[in-house]
Amino acid sequence: MSTEMKNVPSGRVVSIDALRGFDMLWITGGAGALLSLVKWLNLPFAEAVAKQFGHSSWNGFTFYDLIFPLFLFIVGASMPFSISKRLERGDSRKDLYVHIFKRALTLFVLGLVFNKILDFNFESFRWAGVLQRISLCSLFAGLIVINFNVKGQAIAAGVILILYWAAMALIPVPGFGSGVLTPEGNFASYIDRLFLPGRFCCFEFGDNEGILSTIPAIATTLLGVLSGHWLRSSQPQGTKVLRLAGAGVASLIVAGLWSILFPINKLIWTSSYVLYAGGWSMLLLALFYWIIDVRGYKKWAFFFVVIGLNPITIYVAQSLFNFGTIADIFIHGFVDYLGAFKPFFVASCVLAVKWLFLYFLYKQRIFLKA
């Protein structure tokens, strides 16, 4: 193992940690730095790039729409290397249940704190959120992994996607009827309005991490679980890459066909969206695994690994602390002389401060495993 990787906890797959870091990079300042660079260079495709770093307003898919499902996919991909491995060596199911429930509870509470529950302004408080969804998906996917074999896990993912489609297509919404997939008329949004208190994000009629749409997100996690089983299998590495890539392409094709009836939509996490995001996730995992674990090119991935080993830490920390203040200490004396280069330089410096913070935690072997 290279000296850069010596602090990586044992038993981890470097490509999974690197892909997680690649995913987190874009919401920890990478997107802002890239967009500033493209604008500074005055590239002709700047507008197209900017569009990819914004979420779809309703139906559709952008690169930024991949960030969250890719993270859930990676949560699932890690489970065969943790839960399944512990089952095989004889660890008690009771201990595993306690572990996954504690992890889920910790994440859920962190999500409430992230949403500022300590302000005690419950009338406008948002109960749903990213960390809450990660909590629930990791909990239910973990329970499925503990209690079902690989075939059962695949069936569970398929059943979830089909039942969600059926519910959205067949159950009537008062005032709209059944099968209406508009922001105000779809069944998932109706359930949010009926049972989810407080305010919504990120559209008016429901929450994009709402109650019903969390169920297909569990299937997103299970797609990662199935991919993790392939990586952990005893098959030749080249076969693993080909199977992952082939499954990714197949998932994209099925998603495209299904989208004719059930459009690709992140806000209500449609079944076609699960398969479309899952297809790209598999292709990315196949690429990272091939480069890092098969070809052995690991040094370039160290930047991403440092981020990928503490994703929850930086997600929460950047909402609580202004890393830009630290960067400003070192650059405030000259940054105003940089002209059009300033936005990119500032964004890069803030990103660097965040990465150095995570590097310090890495060197101290401090990893938030919640």
C-alpha positions in Angstrom: 0.0 0.0 0.0 1.3 3.5 -0.8 2.3 5.8 2.0 -0.6 8.1 1.2 -3.1 5.3 1.7 -1.6 3.9 4.9 -4.2 5.5 7.2 -7.2 4.0 5.3 -9.0 1.6 7.7 -8.2 -2.0 6.9 -10.8 -4.1 5.0 -12.0 -1.2 2.8 -12.3 -1.2 -1.0 -10.3 1.9 -2.1 -12.4 2.4 -5.2 -15.6 2.6 -3.1 -14.1 5.3 -0.8 -12.7 7.2 -3.8 -16.1 7.2 -5.6 -17.8 8.4 -2.4 -15.2 11.2 -2.3 -15.8 12.0 -5.9 -19.5 12.2 -5.2 -19.1 14.5 -2.2 -16.6 16.8 -3.9 -19.3 18.5 -5.9 -21.4 19.5 -2.9 -18.4 20.6 -0.8 -17.2 23.3 -3.2 -16.2 21.4 -6.3 -19.2 22.5 -8.3 -18.6 26.2 -7.5 -14.9 26.0 -8.4 -15.6 24.2 -11.7 -18.3 26.7 -12.7 -16.1 29.6 -11.8 -13.3 28.2 -13.9 -15.5 27.6 -16.9 -16.8 31.2 -16.6 -13.3 32.6 -16.2 -12.1 30.7 -19.3 -15.2 32.0 -21.2 -15.8 28.5 -22.7 -18.6 28.2 -25.3 -20.3 25.4 -23.4 -20.4 27.3 -20.0 -24.2 27.4 -20.0 -24.5 23.7 -20.7 -22.1 22.9 -17.8 -24.0 25.2 -15.4 -27.2 23.5 -16.3 -25.7 20.1 -15.3 -24.9 21.6 -11.8 -28.5 22.4 -11.1 -31.4 20.1 -10.3 -34.1 19.4 -12.7 -37.2 21.5 -12.0 -39.5 18.4 -12.4 -39.0 15.6 -15.0 -35.5 15.1 -16.4 -32.0 14.3 -15.3 -28.8 16.3 -14.7 -25.4 15.4 -13.3 -26.5 17.1 -10.0 -29.5 14.8 -9.9 -27.0 11.9 -9.6 -25.2 13.1 -6.5 -27.7 11.9 -3.8 -28.6 8.5 -5.4 -25.0 7.8 -6.0 -24.3 8.3 -2.3 -27.1 6.0 -1.3 -25.8 3.5 -3.9 -22.4 3.6 -2.3 -23.9 3.2 1.2 -25.4 0.0 -0.2 -22.2 -1.1 -2.0 -20.4 -1.1 1.4 -22.9 -3.4 3.1 -21.6 -6.7 1.7 -18.1 -5.7 3.1 -19.5 -5.0 6.5 -22.9 -6.7 7.3 -22.6 -9.8 5.0 -19.0 -10.3 6.0 -19.9 -10.2 9.7 -22.7 -12.6 9.2 -20.4 -15.1 7.4 -17.9 -15.0 10.3 -20.6 -15.8 12.8 -21.4 -12.4 14.4 -24.8 -12.5 16.1 -27.8 -10.9 14.3 -28.6 -9.1 17.6 -25.3 -7.3 17.5 -25.9 -6.3 13.8 -29.4 -5.1 14.6 -28.1 -2.9 17.4 -25.4 -1.6 15.1 -27.6 -0.6 12.2 -30.3 0.9 14.5 -27.7 3.0 16.4 -26.3 4.2 13.1 -29.7 5.1 11.8 -30.7 6.9 14.9 -27.4 8.9 15.0 -27.9 9.9 11.4 -31.5 10.9 11.9 -30.7 13.0 14.9 -27.8 14.7 13.0 -30.3 15.4 10.2 -32.7 17.1 12.6 -29.8 19.2 14.0 -28.7 20.0 10.5 -32.2 21.3 9.8 -31.9 23.5 12.9 -34.3 21.8 15.3 -32.5 23.5 18.1 -34.0 26.8 17.0 -37.3 25.3 18.4 -39.3 26.9 15.6 -41.4 23.9 14.9 -44.0 25.7 12.8 -41.5 26.2 9.9 -39.2 23.3 10.7 -38.4 20.8 8.0 -38.6 17.2 9.4 -37.4 15.5 6.2 -33.9 15.8 4.9 -30.8 14.2 3.3 -29.4 12.7 6.4 -32.9 11.5 7.5 -33.3 9.7 4.2 -29.8 8.2 4.4 -30.7 7.0 7.9 -33.9 5.3 6.8 -32.4 3.8 3.7 -29.4 2.4 5.5 -31.7 1.0 8.2 -34.2 -0.8 5.9 -31.5 -1.9 3.4 -29.5 -3.3 6.3 -32.4 -5.2 7.6 -33.0 -6.7 4.2 -29.3 -7.7 3.9 -29.4 -9.4 7.3 -32.5 -11.4 6.6 -32.3 -12.2 2.9 -29.8 -13.8 0.6 -28.6 -12.1 -2.6 -31.5 -13.3 -4.6 -34.0 -12.1 -2.0 -32.3 -8.7 -1.9 -32.7 -8.4 -5.7 -36.3 -9.4 -5.5 -36.9 -6.9 -2.7 -35.5 -4.1 -4.9 -37.7 -5.1 -7.8 -40.8 -5.4 -5.7 -40.3 -2.0 -4.2 -39.9 -0.3 -7.6 -43.0 -2.1 -9.0 -45.2 -1.4 -6.0 -44.2 2.3 -5.9 -45.0 2.6 -9.6 -48.4 0.9 -9.0 -49.2 3.2 -6.1 -48.4 6.3 -8.0 -50.3 5.1 -11.1 -53.4 3.5 -9.5 -54.2 5.2 -6.2 -56.4 8.3 -6.8 -55.6 11.6 -5.2 -58.6 13.7 -4.1 -59.3 16.4 -6.7 -56.9 15.0 -9.2 -57.6 11.3 -9.7 -55.1 8.5 -10.3 -51.9 8.5 -12.3 -51.5 12.3 -12.2 -47.7 13.0 -12.1 -47.8 16.8 -11.7 -46.2 18.5 -8.7 -49.6 19.0 -7.0 -51.4 15.9 -8.3 -49.1 13.0 -7.6 -49.7 10.6 -4.8 -46.3 11.0 -3.0 -46.9 14.8 -2.7 -50.4 14.2 -1.4 -49.1 11.9 1.3 -46.5 14.6 2.3 -49.3 17.2 2.6 -51.4 14.8 4.6 -48.8 13.5 7.1 -45.6 15.5 7.0 -45.7 18.6 9.2 -43.6 21.7 8.9 -42.2 23.1 5.7 -41.3 21.3 2.5 -38.2 21.3 0.2 -37.7 21.7 -2.7 -41.1 22.3 -4.3 -44.3 23.7 -3.1 -46.6 20.7 -2.9 -44.4 18.1 -1.2 -40.9 17.3 0.0 -38.2 15.9 -2.3 -37.1 13.7 0.7 -40.7 13.0 1.7 -42.4 10.0 3.2 -43.5 7.9 0.2 -40.6 8.7 -2.0 -38.1 7.4 0.6 -39.4 3.9 -0.2 -37.9 3.7 -3.8 -34.7 5.3 -2.4 -34.3 2.0 -0.4 -34.2 0.3 -3.8 -31.4 2.7 -4.8 -29.5 1.5 -1.8 -30.2 -2.2 -2.6 -28.8 -1.7 -6.2 -25.6 -0.7 -4.4 -25.8 -3.8 -2.2 -26.1 -6.0 -5.3 -23.1 -4.3 -6.9 -21.1 -4.7 -3.7 -21.8 -8.5 -3.7 -20.4 -8.6 -7.2 -17.2 -6.8 -6.1 -16.8 -9.1 -3.1 -17.3 -12.3 -5.1 -14.4 -14.6 -6.0 -14.8 -14.0 -9.7 -11.9 -12.6 -11.8 -11.6 -8.8 -11.5 -12.2 -8.3 -15.2 -15.4 -10.3 -15.0 -16.6 -8.1 -12.1 -16.0 -4.9 -14.2 -17.8 -6.3 -17.2 -20.8 -7.5 -15.1 -21.1 -4.1 -13.4 -20.8 -2.2 -16.7 -23.3 -4.5 -18.4 -25.8 -4.2 -15.5 -25.3 -0.4 -15.7 -26.1 -0.3 -19.4 -29.1 -2.6 -18.9 -30.4 -0.5 -16.1 -30.2 2.7 -18.3 -32.1 0.9 -21.1 -34.9 -0.3 -18.8 -35.1 3.2 -17.2 -35.5 4.8 -20.6 -38.3 2.4 -21.5 -40.0 2.7 -18.1 -39.8 6.5 -18.3 -42.4 6.5 -21.1 -45.0 5.6 -18.5 -43.2 6.8 -15.3 -40.9 9.8 -16.1 -37.5 10.1 -14.6 -38.0 12.5 -11.7 -35.7 13.1 -8.7 -38.2 15.1 -6.6 -40.6 12.2 -6.3 -37.8 9.5 -6.8 -39.6 7.6 -9.5 -38.8 4.0 -10.3 -37.3 5.0 -13.6 -35.1 7.5 -11.8 -33.9 4.8 -9.5 -32.8 2.7 -12.4 -31.4 5.6 -14.4 -29.3 6.9 -11.5 -28.4 3.3 -10.6 -27.2 2.6 -14.1 -24.8 5.6 -14.0 -23.7 4.6 -10.5 -22.8 1.1 -11.6 -20.9 2.5 -14.6 -18.9 4.9 -12.4 -18.2 2.1 -9.8 -17.0 -0.1 -12.6 -14.7 2.6 -13.9 -13.3 3.4 -10.5 -12.8 -0.2 -9.6 -11.1 -1.0 -12.9 -8.7 2.0 -12.6 -7.9 1.7 -8.9 -8.3 -2.0 -7.9 -7.7 -3.8 -11.2 -5.1 -1.6 -12.9 -3.6 -0.5 -9.5 -3.5 3.2 -10.2 -4.3 4.4 -6.6 -2.2 7.5 -6.0 -4.4 9.8 -8.1 -7.5 8.7 -6.0 -6.0 9.8 -2.7 -7.6 13.3 -3.0 -11.0 11.7 -3.3 -10.4 9.0 -0.6 -9.7 11.7 2.1 -13.1 13.2 1.3 -14.8 9.8 1.0 -13.7 8.6 4.4 -15.5 11.4 6.2 -18.5 12.4 4.0 -21.0 13.0 6.8 -18.4 15.1 8.7 -17.8 17.6 6.0 -21.5 17.7 5.0 -22.5 18.7 8.5 -19.4 20.8 9.3 -19.7 23.1 6.3 -23.3 24.0 7.4 -22.0 24.9 10.9 -18.7 26.6 10.1 -17.7 29.1 7.5 -14.5 27.6 6.0 -14.3 30.7 3.8 -13.4 32.8 6.8 -10.2 30.6 7.3 -9.3 30.9 3.6 -9.8 34.7 3.8 -7.1 35.0 6.5 -4.5 34.0 3.9 -5.8 35.6 0.7 -7.6 38.8 1.7 -4.6 41.0 1.1 -4.2 40.3 -2.6 -7.4 38.5 -3.8 -9.1 41.7 -5.0 -6.3 42.2 -7.5 -7.0 39.0 -9.3 -9.8 40.4 -11.5 -11.9 37.9 -13.3 -9.8 35.1 -11.8 -10.9 35.9 -8.3 -14.1 33.8 -8.1 -12.3 30.6 -9.2 -9.3 31.3 -6.9 -11.5 32.0 -3.9 -13.7 28.9 -4.5 -10.6 26.8 -4.9 -9.1 28.1 -1.7 -12.2 27.4 0.3 -12.3 23.9 -1.1 -8.6 23.5 -0.2 -9.4 24.5 3.4 -12.2 21.9 3.6 -9.9 19.2 2.2 -7.1 20.1 4.6 -9.5 19.8 7.5 -10.5 16.3 6.3 -6.8 15.5 5.7 -6.1 16.4 9.4 -8.8 14.0 10.5 -7.4 11.4 8.1 -3.9 11.7 9.6 -5.4 11.4 13.1 -7.4 8.4 11.9 -10.6 10.1 13.0 -13.5 8.8 10.9 -17.2 9.5 11.6 -18.8 6.1 11.0 -22.3 7.2 11.8 
